[in-house]
Amino acid sequence: MITAALEQGQAENVIIIDLAGKTTIADYMVIATGQPQRHVGALAENLIRKIKEAGFGTPGVEGRVQCDWVLLDAGDVIVQLFRPEIRSFYNLEKMWAAPPPKKTAQGAVLHA
């Protein structure tokens, strides 16, 4: 539903990152780009409405004032909407694509 709404709103470069084994904050992260700030804001507003209509409640929202980077916390899914230069600067795809740290049998974390 989220990716369909983003594509309908003409978001660019929509990607889905599986967060399993990397964090407990969510199961998936969706990242998309909008241009200009008004487009990012419109994408966020449309997603908030669609998430509510689907019966998932009201997502937590950060960054709606500036609309350079808007984060929607929909529980199991976190949506990050960026303007292109902000997305490039933070490069979340690279950060979250890194393999999770390996743990020893005793629970110690090993870094590659």
TIVO-2410 file (N, C-alpha, C; in nm, 3 decimals):
# residues 112
REC num residu      c1      c2      c3 atome chaine
REC   1      M   0.082  -0.118   0.000     N      A
REC   1      M   0.000   0.000   0.000    CA      A
REC   1      M   0.088   0.126   0.000     C      A
REC   2      I   0.193   0.125   0.080     N      A
REC   2      I   0.281   0.243   0.091    CA      A
REC   2      I   0.353   0.269  -0.040     C      A
REC   3      T   0.412   0.167  -0.098     N      A
REC   3      T   0.485   0.189  -0.223    CA      A
REC   3      T   0.390   0.226  -0.336     C      A
REC   4      A   0.269   0.168  -0.336     N      A
REC   4      A   0.171   0.203  -0.440    CA      A
REC   4      A   0.132   0.350  -0.428     C      A
REC   5      A   0.112   0.398  -0.305     N      A
REC   5      A   0.076   0.539  -0.283    CA      A
REC   5      A   0.190   0.630  -0.326     C      A
REC   6      L   0.314   0.590  -0.298     N      A
REC   6      L   0.429   0.671  -0.338    CA      A
REC   6      L   0.442   0.676  -0.490     C      A
REC   7      E   0.423   0.562  -0.556     N      A
REC   7      E   0.432   0.559  -0.701    CA      A
REC   7      E   0.319   0.641  -0.763     C      A
REC   8      Q   0.199   0.633  -0.706     N      A
REC   8      Q   0.086   0.712  -0.755    CA      A
REC   8      Q   0.115   0.861  -0.740     C      A
REC   9      G   0.186   0.898  -0.634     N      A
REC   9      G   0.222   1.038  -0.610    CA      A
REC   9      G   0.347   1.081  -0.684     C      A
REC  10      Q   0.398   0.995  -0.770     N      A
REC  10      Q   0.516   1.021  -0.852    CA      A
REC  10      Q   0.643   1.042  -0.771     C      A
REC  11      A   0.656   0.970  -0.660     N      A
REC  11      A   0.782   0.969  -0.586    CA      A
REC  11      A   0.888   0.903  -0.673     C      A
REC  12      E   1.011   0.942  -0.652     N      A
REC  12      E   1.122   0.889  -0.732    CA      A
REC  12      E   1.208   0.798  -0.646     C      A
REC  13      N   1.273   0.703  -0.712     N      A
REC  13      N   1.372   0.615  -0.649    CA      A
REC  13      N   1.320   0.551  -0.521     C      A
REC  14      V   1.203   0.489  -0.528     N      A
REC  14      V   1.144   0.423  -0.412    CA      A
REC  14      V   1.217   0.291  -0.388     C      A
REC  15      I   1.268   0.274  -0.267     N      A
REC  15      I   1.332   0.147  -0.232    CA      A
REC  15      I   1.277   0.097  -0.099     C      A
REC  16      I   1.283  -0.033  -0.082     N      A
REC  16      I   1.241  -0.097   0.042    CA      A
REC  16      I   1.362  -0.167   0.101     C      A
REC  17      I   1.389  -0.143   0.229     N      A
REC  17      I   1.500  -0.208   0.297    CA      A
REC  17      I   1.443  -0.299   0.404     C      A
REC  18      D   1.480  -0.426   0.399     N      A
REC  18      D   1.440  -0.523   0.501    CA      A
REC  18      D   1.530  -0.502   0.622     C      A
REC  19      L   1.471  -0.469   0.734     N      A
REC  19      L   1.549  -0.439   0.855    CA      A
REC  19      L   1.563  -0.560   0.948     C      A
REC  20      A   1.515  -0.675   0.906     N      A
REC  20      A   1.523  -0.795   0.989    CA      A
REC  20      A   1.667  -0.824   1.028     C      A
REC  21      G   1.691  -0.841   1.157     N      A
REC  21      G   1.824  -0.871   1.208    CA      A
REC  21      G   1.914  -0.749   1.222     C      A
REC  22      K   1.867  -0.632   1.179     N      A
REC  22      K   1.948  -0.510   1.187    CA      A
REC  22      K   1.902  -0.419   1.300     C      A
REC  23      T   1.773  -0.422   1.331     N      A
REC  23      T   1.717  -0.336   1.435    CA      A
REC  23      T   1.581  -0.391   1.477     C      A
REC  24      T   1.534  -0.344   1.591     N      A
REC  24      T   1.401  -0.382   1.636    CA      A
REC  24      T   1.302  -0.267   1.620     C      A
REC  25      I   1.345  -0.155   1.563     N      A
REC  25      I   1.256  -0.039   1.552    CA      A
REC  25      I   1.146  -0.059   1.449     C      A
REC  26      A   1.168  -0.143   1.349     N      A
REC  26      A   1.069  -0.170   1.245    CA      A
REC  26      A   1.114  -0.291   1.165     C      A
REC  27      D   1.021  -0.343   1.085     N      A
REC  27      D   1.054  -0.456   0.998    CA      A
REC  27      D   1.108  -0.410   0.863     C      A
REC  28      Y   1.057  -0.295   0.817     N      A
REC  28      Y   1.097  -0.244   0.686    CA      A
REC  28      Y   1.114  -0.093   0.691     C      A
REC  29      M   1.199  -0.043   0.603     N      A
REC  29      M   1.214   0.100   0.582    CA      A
REC  29      M   1.192   0.126   0.433     C      A
REC  30      V   1.109   0.225   0.405     N      A
REC  30      V   1.084   0.266   0.268    CA      A
REC  30      V   1.145   0.405   0.252     C      A
REC  31      I   1.225   0.423   0.149     N      A
REC  31      I   1.290   0.551   0.122    CA      A
REC  31      I   1.247   0.597  -0.016     C      A
REC  32      A   1.211   0.726  -0.026     N      A
REC  32      A   1.169   0.781  -0.155    CA      A
REC  32      A   1.209   0.927  -0.164     C      A
REC  33      T   1.212   0.977  -0.286     N      A
REC  33      T   1.250   1.115  -0.313    CA      A
REC  33      T   1.133   1.190  -0.375     C      A
REC  34      G   1.120   1.316  -0.334     N      A
REC  34      G   1.022   1.406  -0.393    CA      A
REC  34      G   1.089   1.539  -0.424     C      A
REC  35      Q   1.038   1.610  -0.526     N      A
REC  35      Q   1.094   1.740  -0.562    CA      A
REC  35      Q   0.979   1.834  -0.593     C      A
REC  36      P   0.975   1.949  -0.551     N      A
REC  36      P   1.050   2.017  -0.445    CA      A
REC  36      P   0.989   1.985  -0.308     C      A
REC  37      Q   1.007   2.075  -0.211     N      A
REC  37      Q   0.957   2.052  -0.076    CA      A
REC  37      Q   0.806   2.030  -0.076     C      A
REC  38      R   0.733   2.101  -0.159     N      A
REC  38      R   0.588   2.084  -0.165    CA      A
REC  38      R   0.551   1.941  -0.204     C      A
REC  39      H   0.629   1.882  -0.292     N      A
REC  39      H   0.604   1.745  -0.334    CA      A
REC  39      H   0.629   1.649  -0.219     C      A
REC  40      V   0.737   1.669  -0.145     N      A
REC  40      V   0.767   1.585  -0.028    CA      A
REC  40      V   0.651   1.595   0.071     C      A
REC  41      G   0.604   1.717   0.098     N      A
REC  41      G   0.493   1.737   0.189    CA      A
REC  41      G   0.365   1.670   0.142     C      A
REC  42      A   0.337   1.680   0.012     N      A
REC  42      A   0.217   1.618  -0.044    CA      A
REC  42      A   0.225   1.466  -0.035     C      A
REC  43      L   0.342   1.409  -0.061     N      A
REC  43      L   0.361   1.265  -0.046    CA      A
REC  43      L   0.333   1.221   0.097     C      A
REC  44      A   0.385   1.297   0.193     N      A
REC  44      A   0.366   1.264   0.334    CA      A
REC  44      A   0.217   1.272   0.371     C      A
REC  45      E   0.150   1.379   0.332     N      A
REC  45      E   0.008   1.395   0.365    CA      A
REC  45      E  -0.076   1.283   0.305     C      A
REC  46      N  -0.047   1.246   0.181     N      A
REC  46      N  -0.120   1.137   0.117    CA      A
REC  46      N  -0.097   1.005   0.190     C      A
REC  47      L   0.027   0.979   0.229     N      A
REC  47      L   0.056   0.855   0.302    CA      A
REC  47      L  -0.013   0.852   0.438     C      A
REC  48      I  -0.012   0.961   0.508     N      A
REC  48      I  -0.079   0.967   0.638    CA      A
REC  48      I  -0.227   0.932   0.621     C      A
REC  49      R  -0.291   0.990   0.521     N      A
REC  49      R  -0.432   0.963   0.494    CA      A
REC  49      R  -0.455   0.816   0.459     C      A
REC  50      K  -0.371   0.761   0.371     N      A
REC  50      K  -0.387   0.621   0.328    CA      A
REC  50      K  -0.366   0.524   0.445     C      A
REC  51      I  -0.267   0.552   0.529     N      A
REC  51      I  -0.240   0.465   0.644    CA      A
REC  51      I  -0.359   0.467   0.740     C      A
REC  52      K  -0.416   0.585   0.765     N      A
REC  52      K  -0.535   0.597   0.851    CA      A
REC  52      K  -0.653   0.522   0.790     C      A
REC  53      E  -0.677   0.544   0.661     N      A
REC  53      E  -0.790   0.480   0.592    CA      A
REC  53      E  -0.778   0.328   0.593     C      A
REC  54      A  -0.656   0.277   0.592     N      A
REC  54      A  -0.634   0.132   0.593    CA      A
REC  54      A  -0.652   0.073   0.733     C      A
REC  55      G  -0.675   0.160   0.833     N      A
REC  55      G  -0.700   0.111   0.968    CA      A
REC  55      G  -0.577   0.090   1.053     C      A
REC  56      F  -0.465   0.150   1.014     N      A
REC  56      F  -0.341   0.134   1.089    CA      A
REC  56      F  -0.314   0.249   1.186     C      A
REC  57      G  -0.412   0.335   1.207     N      A
REC  57      G  -0.395   0.447   1.299    CA      A
REC  57      G  -0.319   0.561   1.234     C      A
REC  58      T  -0.285   0.659   1.316     N      A
REC  58      T  -0.213   0.776   1.268    CA      A
REC  58      T  -0.064   0.757   1.289     C      A
REC  59      P   0.015   0.758   1.182     N      A
REC  59      P   0.160   0.740   1.199    CA      A
REC  59      P   0.223   0.861   1.269     C      A
REC  60      G   0.332   0.835   1.340     N      A
REC  60      G   0.412   0.945   1.393    CA      A
REC  60      G   0.481   1.015   1.278     C      A
REC  61      V   0.490   1.147   1.286     N      A
REC  61      V   0.547   1.224   1.176    CA      A
REC  61      V   0.649   1.324   1.231     C      A
REC  62      E   0.764   1.331   1.166     N      A
REC  62      E   0.868   1.430   1.197    CA      A
REC  62      E   0.908   1.499   1.068     C      A
REC  63      G   0.938   1.628   1.075     N      A
REC  63      G   0.992   1.701   0.961    CA      A
REC  63      G   0.891   1.762   0.867     C      A
REC  64      R   0.764   1.763   0.905     N      A
REC  64      R   0.661   1.815   0.816    CA      A
REC  64      R   0.669   1.966   0.796     C      A
REC  65      V   0.731   2.037   0.887     N      A
REC  65      V   0.739   2.183   0.875    CA      A
REC  65      V   0.829   2.223   0.758     C      A
REC  66      Q   0.950   2.167   0.751     N      A
REC  66      Q   1.046   2.203   0.645    CA      A
REC  66      Q   1.026   2.123   0.517     C      A
REC  67      C   0.988   1.997   0.531     N      A
REC  67      C   0.968   1.906   0.418    CA      A
REC  67      C   1.095   1.881   0.337     C      A
REC  68      D   1.212   1.893   0.400     N      A
REC  68      D   1.337   1.848   0.337    CA      A
REC  68      D   1.351   1.698   0.355     C      A
REC  69      W   1.310   1.652   0.474     N      A
REC  69      W   1.317   1.511   0.512    CA      A
REC  69      W   1.201   1.486   0.606     C      A
REC  70      V   1.106   1.406   0.562     N      A
REC  70      V   0.990   1.373   0.644    CA      A
REC  70      V   0.996   1.226   0.679     C      A
REC  71      L   0.982   1.197   0.807     N      A
REC  71      L   0.983   1.059   0.856    CA      A
REC  71      L   0.843   1.025   0.903     C      A
REC  72      L   0.791   0.912   0.857     N      A
REC  72      L   0.662   0.859   0.901    CA      A
REC  72      L   0.688   0.728   0.971     C      A
REC  73      D   0.645   0.717   1.095     N      A
REC  73      D   0.659   0.593   1.171    CA      A
REC  73      D   0.524   0.524   1.174     C      A
REC  74      A   0.509   0.422   1.091     N      A
REC  74      A   0.384   0.349   1.080    CA      A
REC  74      A   0.394   0.214   1.151     C      A
REC  75      G   0.473   0.208   1.257     N      A
REC  75      G   0.485   0.084   1.334    CA      A
REC  75      G   0.587  -0.009   1.274     C      A
REC  76      D   0.541  -0.107   1.198     N      A
REC  76      D   0.632  -0.205   1.138    CA      A
REC  76      D   0.708  -0.150   1.018     C      A
REC  77      V   0.665  -0.033   0.969     N      A
REC  77      V   0.728   0.029   0.852    CA      A
REC  77      V   0.762   0.174   0.884     C      A
REC  78      I   0.885   0.212   0.854     N      A
REC  78      I   0.927   0.351   0.864    CA      A
REC  78      I   0.946   0.403   0.723     C      A
REC  79      V   0.887   0.518   0.695     N      A
REC  79      V   0.898   0.579   0.562    CA      A
REC  79      V   0.980   0.707   0.575     C      A
REC  80      Q   1.081   0.719   0.490     N      A
REC  80      Q   1.167   0.837   0.487    CA      A
REC  80      Q   1.149   0.903   0.350     C      A
REC  81      L   1.101   1.027   0.351     N      A
REC  81      L   1.081   1.103   0.227    CA      A
REC  81      L   1.179   1.218   0.224     C      A
REC  82      F   1.255   1.229   0.116     N      A
REC  82      F   1.363   1.327   0.107    CA      A
REC  82      F   1.352   1.412  -0.019     C      A
REC  83      R   1.411   1.532  -0.012     N      A
REC  83      R   1.449   1.603  -0.134    CA      A
REC  83      R   1.579   1.537  -0.180     C      A
REC  84      P   1.612   1.541  -0.309     N      A
REC  84      P   1.727   1.467  -0.361    CA      A
REC  84      P   1.859   1.496  -0.291     C      A
REC  85      E   1.893   1.624  -0.269     N      A
REC  85      E   2.023   1.654  -0.210    CA      A
REC  85      E   2.032   1.610  -0.064     C      A
REC  86      I   1.920   1.610   0.007     N      A
REC  86      I   1.919   1.565   0.146    CA      A
REC  86      I   1.935   1.413   0.150     C      A
REC  87      R   1.867   1.344   0.060     N      A
REC  87      R   1.880   1.198   0.054    CA      A
REC  87      R   2.024   1.158   0.023     C      A
REC  88      S   2.083   1.227  -0.072     N      A
REC  88      S   2.221   1.199  -0.109    CA      A
REC  88      S   2.316   1.223   0.007     C      A
REC  89      F   2.295   1.332   0.081     N      A
REC  89      F   2.383   1.366   0.193    CA      A
REC  89      F   2.379   1.259   0.303     C      A
REC  90      Y   2.259   1.216   0.342     N      A
REC  90      Y   2.247   1.119   0.451    CA      A
REC  90      Y   2.270   0.975   0.407     C      A
REC  91      N   2.241   0.943   0.282     N      A
REC  91      N   2.271   0.812   0.224    CA      A
REC  91      N   2.229   0.696   0.314     C      A
REC  92      L   2.105   0.696   0.358     N      A
REC  92      L   2.055   0.591   0.447    CA      A
REC  92      L   2.061   0.453   0.384     C      A
REC  93      E   2.047   0.445   0.253     N      A
REC  93      E   2.054   0.315   0.187    CA      A
REC  93      E   2.185   0.245   0.219     C      A
REC  94      K   2.294   0.318   0.214     N      A
REC  94      K   2.425   0.259   0.241    CA      A
REC  94      K   2.435   0.216   0.387     C      A
REC  95      M   2.389   0.301   0.477     N      A
REC  95      M   2.399   0.270   0.619    CA      A
REC  95      M   2.318   0.144   0.654     C      A
REC  96      W   2.194   0.135   0.605     N      A
REC  96      W   2.109   0.023   0.642    CA      A
REC  96      W   2.135  -0.102   0.559     C      A
REC  97      A   2.207  -0.089   0.449     N      A
REC  97      A   2.238  -0.206   0.368    CA      A
REC  97      A   2.356  -0.284   0.425     C      A
REC  98      A   2.431  -0.222   0.516     N      A
REC  98      A   2.545  -0.291   0.577    CA      A
REC  98      A   2.497  -0.415   0.649     C      A
REC  99      P   2.573  -0.523   0.643     N      A
REC  99      P   2.530  -0.644   0.712    CA      A
REC  99      P   2.526  -0.621   0.863     C      A
REC 100      P   2.434  -0.688   0.930     N      A
REC 100      P   2.428  -0.671   1.076    CA      A
REC 100      P   2.553  -0.727   1.142     C      A
REC 101      P   2.591  -0.674   1.259     N      A
REC 101      P   2.709  -0.727   1.327    CA      A
REC 101      P   2.687  -0.872   1.367     C      A
REC 102      K   2.793  -0.949   1.363     N      A
REC 102      K   2.784  -1.090   1.401    CA      A
REC 102      K   2.806  -1.102   1.551     C      A
REC 103      K   2.733  -1.196   1.613     N      A
REC 103      K   2.746  -1.218   1.756    CA      A
REC 103      K   2.808  -1.355   1.781     C      A
REC 104      T   2.888  -1.362   1.886     N      A
REC 104      T   2.945  -1.490   1.927    CA      A
REC 104      T   2.837  -1.567   2.004     C      A
REC 105      A   2.864  -1.691   2.036     N      A
REC 105      A   2.772  -1.773   2.114    CA      A
REC 105      A   2.744  -1.709   2.250     C      A
REC 106      Q   2.837  -1.632   2.303     N      A
REC 106      Q   2.821  -1.566   2.432    CA      A
REC 106      Q   2.749  -1.432   2.419     C      A
REC 107      G   2.717  -1.389   2.297     N      A
REC 107      G   2.645  -1.265   2.276    CA      A
REC 107      G   2.733  -1.145   2.248     C      A
REC 108      A   2.864  -1.160   2.247     N      A
REC 108      A   2.952  -1.048   2.218    CA      A
REC 108      A   2.939  -1.010   2.070     C      A
REC 109      V   2.951  -0.885   2.038     N      A
REC 109      V   2.939  -0.838   1.901    CA      A
REC 109      V   3.077  -0.834   1.837     C      A
REC 110      L   3.086  -0.894   1.719     N      A
REC 110      L   3.209  -0.892   1.641    CA      A
REC 110      L   3.194  -0.791   1.528     C      A
REC 111      H   3.289  -0.708   1.507     N      A
REC 111      H   3.285  -0.611   1.397    CA      A
REC 111      H   3.377  -0.660   1.286     C      A
REC 112      A   3.328  -0.647   1.163     N      A
REC 112      A   3.407  -0.694   1.048    CA      A
REC 112      A   3.526  -0.605   1.025     C      A
***
